[in-house]
Amino acid sequence: MNNLNQTPTSPQGESAAMNPGDQAPEGTPGTGENVCPDCGGSGRSNGGNQCPTCSGTGIVIEGIGGA
């Protein structure tokens, strides 16, 4: 069973970066990209500022599937 709370590391031993809205780092098995629920994929929040949930990317990494 995969634990989404584990932080994958790069080959150099660095932790993978995460945005505040991510459930797991990019590349974690059992996860995938989804449209940010707060900005709708625009990367901008109300008022035109960078969305704090996705850090302006418009996407979040979430667990897929599930049982």
N, CA, C and O atoms as CSV, one atom per row, in Angstrom:
chain,resi,resn,atom,element,x,y,z
A,1,MET,N,N,0.853,-1.182,0.000
A,1,MET,CA,C,0.000,0.000,0.000
A,1,MET,C,C,0.891,1.235,0.000
A,1,MET,O,O,1.850,1.301,0.770
A,2,ASN,N,N,0.591,2.219,-0.855
A,2,ASN,CA,C,1.351,3.460,-0.914
A,2,ASN,C,C,0.910,4.408,0.181
A,2,ASN,O,O,-0.280,4.522,0.472
A,3,ASN,N,N,1.858,5.081,0.779
A,3,ASN,CA,C,1.555,6.076,1.794
A,3,ASN,C,C,1.797,7.441,1.184
A,3,ASN,O,O,2.947,7.798,0.926
A,4,LEU,N,N,0.743,8.220,0.945
A,4,LEU,CA,C,0.882,9.526,0.306
A,4,LEU,C,C,1.603,10.529,1.186
A,4,LEU,O,O,1.951,11.612,0.716
A,5,ASN,N,N,1.836,10.199,2.447
A,5,ASN,CA,C,2.541,11.120,3.333
A,5,ASN,C,C,4.049,10.990,3.206
A,5,ASN,O,O,4.775,11.804,3.776
A,6,GLN,N,N,4.547,9.995,2.479
A,6,GLN,CA,C,5.971,9.867,2.272
A,6,GLN,C,C,6.401,10.858,1.208
A,6,GLN,O,O,5.687,11.067,0.227
A,7,THR,N,N,7.556,11.467,1.391
A,7,THR,CA,C,8.060,12.439,0.439
A,7,THR,C,C,9.121,11.790,-0.423
A,7,THR,O,O,10.205,11.482,0.072
A,8,PRO,N,N,8.837,11.570,-1.720
A,8,PRO,CA,C,9.861,11.006,-2.596
A,8,PRO,C,C,11.053,11.938,-2.689
A,8,PRO,O,O,10.917,13.153,-2.541
A,9,THR,N,N,12.196,11.376,-2.929
A,9,THR,CA,C,13.395,12.190,-3.074
A,9,THR,C,C,13.946,12.032,-4.471
A,9,THR,O,O,13.724,11.020,-5.135
A,10,SER,N,N,14.663,13.041,-4.906
A,10,SER,CA,C,15.297,12.982,-6.210
A,10,SER,C,C,16.531,12.104,-6.101
A,10,SER,O,O,16.934,11.742,-4.995
A,11,PRO,N,N,17.146,11.751,-7.240
A,11,PRO,CA,C,18.365,10.942,-7.173
A,11,PRO,C,C,19.474,11.594,-6.363
A,11,PRO,O,O,20.362,10.908,-5.857
A,12,GLN,N,N,19.427,12.927,-6.237
A,12,GLN,CA,C,20.436,13.635,-5.442
A,12,GLN,C,C,20.058,13.678,-3.969
A,12,GLN,O,O,20.800,14.240,-3.164
A,13,GLY,N,N,18.911,13.093,-3.595
A,13,GLY,CA,C,18.486,13.057,-2.206
A,13,GLY,C,C,17.671,14.265,-1.773
A,13,GLY,O,O,17.394,14.427,-0.585
A,14,GLU,N,N,17.282,15.120,-2.723
A,14,GLU,CA,C,16.495,16.298,-2.387
A,14,GLU,C,C,15.023,15.930,-2.327
A,14,GLU,O,O,14.569,15.077,-3.090
A,15,SER,N,N,14.271,16.559,-1.433
A,15,SER,CA,C,12.833,16.321,-1.345
A,15,SER,C,C,12.132,16.953,-2.531
A,15,SER,O,O,12.507,18.038,-2.976
A,16,ALA,N,N,11.100,16.266,-3.049
A,16,ALA,CA,C,10.317,16.806,-4.146
A,16,ALA,C,C,9.489,17.985,-3.643
A,16,ALA,O,O,8.961,17.948,-2.531
A,17,ALA,N,N,9.376,19.032,-4.461
A,17,ALA,CA,C,8.639,20.235,-4.070
A,17,ALA,C,C,7.144,19.989,-4.127
A,17,ALA,O,O,6.658,19.245,-4.979
A,18,MET,N,N,6.421,20.619,-3.213
A,18,MET,CA,C,4.966,20.521,-3.190
A,18,MET,C,C,4.375,21.913,-3.036
A,18,MET,O,O,4.957,22.783,-2.387
A,19,ASN,N,N,3.204,22.111,-3.647
A,19,ASN,CA,C,2.435,23.320,-3.431
A,19,ASN,C,C,1.464,23.066,-2.287
A,19,ASN,O,O,1.169,21.910,-1.985
A,20,PRO,N,N,0.958,24.117,-1.641
A,20,PRO,CA,C,0.062,23.922,-0.491
A,20,PRO,C,C,-1.156,23.046,-0.774
A,20,PRO,O,O,-1.620,22.356,0.134
A,21,GLY,N,N,-1.690,23.046,-1.988
A,21,GLY,CA,C,-2.873,22.259,-2.309
A,21,GLY,C,C,-2.587,20.819,-2.716
A,21,GLY,O,O,-3.517,20.038,-2.918
A,22,ASP,N,N,-1.309,20.458,-2.839
A,22,ASP,CA,C,-0.951,19.106,-3.241
A,22,ASP,C,C,-1.157,18.117,-2.101
A,22,ASP,O,O,-0.887,18.426,-0.941
A,23,GLN,N,N,-1.639,16.922,-2.443
A,23,GLN,CA,C,-1.776,15.853,-1.468
A,23,GLN,C,C,-0.496,15.035,-1.378
A,23,GLN,O,O,-0.266,14.344,-0.386
A,24,ALA,N,N,0.339,15.110,-2.415
A,24,ALA,CA,C,1.594,14.363,-2.472
A,24,ALA,C,C,2.501,15.029,-3.491
A,24,ALA,O,O,2.018,15.774,-4.344
A,25,PRO,N,N,3.805,14.781,-3.426
A,25,PRO,CA,C,4.708,15.340,-4.433
A,25,PRO,C,C,4.448,14.747,-5.814
A,25,PRO,O,O,3.976,13.617,-5.936
A,26,GLU,N,N,4.757,15.513,-6.843
A,26,GLU,CA,C,4.613,15.050,-8.217
A,26,GLU,C,C,5.432,13.783,-8.413
A,26,GLU,O,O,6.558,13.683,-7.927
A,27,GLY,N,N,4.870,12.824,-9.121
A,27,GLY,CA,C,5.565,11.577,-9.389
A,27,GLY,C,C,5.304,10.477,-8.383
A,27,GLY,O,O,5.771,9.353,-8.565
A,28,THR,N,N,4.566,10.777,-7.319
A,28,THR,CA,C,4.237,9.767,-6.332
A,28,THR,C,C,3.284,8.747,-6.970
A,28,THR,O,O,2.270,9.140,-7.547
A,29,PRO,N,N,3.586,7.454,-6.877
A,29,PRO,CA,C,2.673,6.463,-7.436
A,29,PRO,C,C,1.259,6.619,-6.860
A,29,PRO,O,O,1.085,6.876,-5.669
A,30,GLY,N,N,0.271,6.461,-7.716
A,30,GLY,CA,C,-1.123,6.569,-7.289
A,30,GLY,C,C,-1.633,7.991,-7.239
A,30,GLY,O,O,-2.698,8.240,-6.673
A,31,THR,N,N,-0.892,8.945,-7.823
A,31,THR,CA,C,-1.332,10.334,-7.849
A,31,THR,C,C,-1.335,10.847,-9.288
A,31,THR,O,O,-0.769,10.225,-10.188
A,32,GLY,N,N,-1.983,11.991,-9.482
A,32,GLY,CA,C,-1.998,12.627,-10.790
A,32,GLY,C,C,-2.373,14.087,-10.668
A,32,GLY,O,O,-2.764,14.558,-9.601
A,33,GLU,N,N,-2.247,14.795,-11.778
A,33,GLU,CA,C,-2.582,16.212,-11.800
A,33,GLU,C,C,-4.087,16.390,-11.885
A,33,GLU,O,O,-4.788,15.598,-12.516
A,34,ASN,N,N,-4.577,17.453,-11.234
A,34,ASN,CA,C,-5.977,17.835,-11.321
A,34,ASN,C,C,-6.040,19.359,-11.353
A,34,ASN,O,O,-5.104,20.030,-10.918
A,35,VAL,N,N,-7.124,19.897,-11.861
A,35,VAL,CA,C,-7.323,21.342,-11.884
A,35,VAL,C,C,-7.458,21.839,-10.450
A,35,VAL,O,O,-8.161,21.230,-9.644
A,36,CYS,N,N,-6.794,22.932,-10.132
A,36,CYS,CA,C,-6.872,23.516,-8.789
A,36,CYS,C,C,-8.327,23.885,-8.485
A,36,CYS,O,O,-8.962,24.595,-9.265
A,37,PRO,N,N,-8.856,23.407,-7.358
A,37,PRO,CA,C,-10.254,23.685,-7.042
A,37,PRO,C,C,-10.514,25.142,-6.650
A,37,PRO,O,O,-11.656,25.598,-6.708
A,38,ASP,N,N,-9.480,25.872,-6.256
A,38,ASP,CA,C,-9.677,27.251,-5.801
A,38,ASP,C,C,-9.617,28.276,-6.925
A,38,ASP,O,O,-10.336,29.274,-6.884
A,39,CYS,N,N,-8.769,28.048,-7.930
A,39,CYS,CA,C,-8.655,29.030,-9.016
A,39,CYS,C,C,-9.226,28.515,-10.330
A,39,CYS,O,O,-9.261,29.246,-11.319
A,40,GLY,N,N,-9.673,27.261,-10.347
A,40,GLY,CA,C,-10.242,26.699,-11.564
A,40,GLY,C,C,-9.238,26.496,-12.681
A,40,GLY,O,O,-9.616,26.390,-13.847
A,41,GLY,N,N,-7.959,26.440,-12.333
A,41,GLY,CA,C,-6.922,26.205,-13.327
A,41,GLY,C,C,-6.279,27.452,-13.883
A,41,GLY,O,O,-5.377,27.362,-14.716
A,42,SER,N,N,-6.723,28.618,-13.442
A,42,SER,CA,C,-6.171,29.861,-13.982
A,42,SER,C,C,-4.833,30.236,-13.354
A,42,SER,O,O,-4.045,30.964,-13.956
A,43,GLY,N,N,-4.577,29.740,-12.147
A,43,GLY,CA,C,-3.359,30.114,-11.433
A,43,GLY,C,C,-3.486,31.435,-10.696
A,43,GLY,O,O,-2.543,31.880,-10.043
A,44,ARG,N,N,-4.654,32.066,-10.799
A,44,ARG,CA,C,-4.885,33.371,-10.169
A,44,ARG,C,C,-6.087,33.300,-9.246
A,44,ARG,O,O,-7.087,32.656,-9.561
A,45,SER,N,N,-5.983,33.959,-8.117
A,45,SER,CA,C,-7.102,34.041,-7.180
A,45,SER,C,C,-7.886,35.314,-7.463
A,45,SER,O,O,-7.516,36.099,-8.336
A,46,ASN,N,N,-8.961,35.511,-6.727
A,46,ASN,CA,C,-9.730,36.747,-6.882
A,46,ASN,C,C,-8.813,37.931,-6.660
A,46,ASN,O,O,-8.011,37.930,-5.727
A,47,GLY,N,N,-8.918,38.909,-7.480
A,47,GLY,CA,C,-8.061,40.079,-7.395
A,47,GLY,C,C,-6.825,39.970,-8.270
A,47,GLY,O,O,-6.021,40.901,-8.325
A,48,GLY,N,N,-6.661,38.828,-8.965
A,48,GLY,CA,C,-5.547,38.683,-9.891
A,48,GLY,C,C,-4.233,38.256,-9.284
A,48,GLY,O,O,-3.229,38.163,-9.990
A,49,ASN,N,N,-4.216,37.993,-7.990
A,49,ASN,CA,C,-2.977,37.544,-7.356
A,49,ASN,C,C,-2.737,36.064,-7.624
A,49,ASN,O,O,-3.657,35.332,-7.990
A,50,GLN,N,N,-1.501,35.634,-7.440
A,50,GLN,CA,C,-1.161,34.218,-7.594
A,50,GLN,C,C,-1.967,33.378,-6.612
A,50,GLN,O,O,-2.051,33.716,-5.431
A,51,CYS,N,N,-2.554,32.299,-7.085
A,51,CYS,CA,C,-3.357,31.422,-6.234
A,51,CYS,C,C,-2.468,30.780,-5.172
A,51,CYS,O,O,-1.452,30.175,-5.513
A,52,PRO,N,N,-2.824,30.897,-3.898
A,52,PRO,CA,C,-1.996,30.321,-2.839
A,52,PRO,C,C,-2.094,28.794,-2.759
A,52,PRO,O,O,-1.208,28.151,-2.196
A,53,THR,N,N,-3.140,28.218,-3.307
A,53,THR,CA,C,-3.314,26.766,-3.223
A,53,THR,C,C,-2.383,26.026,-4.181
A,53,THR,O,O,-1.770,25.027,-3.805
A,54,CYS,N,N,-2.276,26.514,-5.415
A,54,CYS,CA,C,-1.456,25.838,-6.428
A,54,CYS,C,C,-0.160,26.590,-6.740
A,54,CYS,O,O,0.605,26.169,-7.608
A,55,SER,N,N,0.086,27.679,-6.052
A,55,SER,CA,C,1.268,28.530,-6.276
A,55,SER,C,C,1.337,29.040,-7.714
A,55,SER,O,O,2.419,29.220,-8.273
A,56,GLY,N,N,0.161,29.267,-8.302
A,56,GLY,CA,C,0.098,29.860,-9.629
A,56,GLY,C,C,0.206,28.881,-10.782
A,56,GLY,O,O,0.218,29.307,-11.937
A,57,THR,N,N,0.284,27.583,-10.513
A,57,THR,CA,C,0.408,26.602,-11.596
A,57,THR,C,C,-0.931,26.236,-12.219
A,57,THR,O,O,-0.981,25.830,-13.380
A,58,GLY,N,N,-2.014,26.375,-11.464
A,58,GLY,CA,C,-3.330,25.984,-11.943
A,58,GLY,C,C,-3.638,24.510,-11.742
A,58,GLY,O,O,-4.741,24.059,-12.051
A,59,ILE,N,N,-2.669,23.750,-11.226
A,59,ILE,CA,C,-2.887,22.319,-10.991
A,59,ILE,C,C,-2.471,21.946,-9.572
A,59,ILE,O,O,-1.644,22.610,-8.948
A,60,VAL,N,N,-3.068,20.871,-9.087
A,60,VAL,CA,C,-2.683,20.275,-7.802
A,60,VAL,C,C,-2.463,18.785,-8.040
A,60,VAL,O,O,-3.030,18.213,-8.971
A,61,ILE,N,N,-1.653,18.165,-7.214
A,61,ILE,CA,C,-1.394,16.734,-7.292
A,61,ILE,C,C,-2.279,16.041,-6.267
A,61,ILE,O,O,-2.222,16.353,-5.077
A,62,GLU,N,N,-3.097,15.099,-6.731
A,62,GLU,CA,C,-4.051,14.420,-5.856
A,62,GLU,C,C,-3.964,12.914,-6.037
A,62,GLU,O,O,-3.493,12.415,-7.059
A,63,GLY,N,N,-4.433,12.203,-5.013
A,63,GLY,CA,C,-4.542,10.759,-5.113
A,63,GLY,C,C,-5.609,10.394,-6.126
A,63,GLY,O,O,-6.642,11.059,-6.209
A,64,ILE,N,N,-5.371,9.345,-6.896
A,64,ILE,CA,C,-6.343,8.885,-7.887
A,64,ILE,C,C,-6.837,7.502,-7.503
A,64,ILE,O,O,-6.210,6.804,-6.706
A,65,GLY,N,N,-7.950,7.120,-8.068
A,65,GLY,CA,C,-8.514,5.802,-7.778
A,65,GLY,C,C,-9.062,5.771,-6.367
A,65,GLY,O,O,-9.821,6.651,-5.961
A,66,GLY,N,N,-8.677,4.770,-5.641
A,66,GLY,CA,C,-9.106,4.659,-4.262
A,66,GLY,C,C,-10.040,3.485,-4.077
A,66,GLY,O,O,-10.732,3.046,-4.996
A,67,ALA,N,N,-10.033,3.012,-2.889
A,67,ALA,CA,C,-10.914,1.895,-2.558
A,67,ALA,C,C,-11.400,2.043,-1.147
A,67,ALA,O,O,-12.160,1.204,-0.664
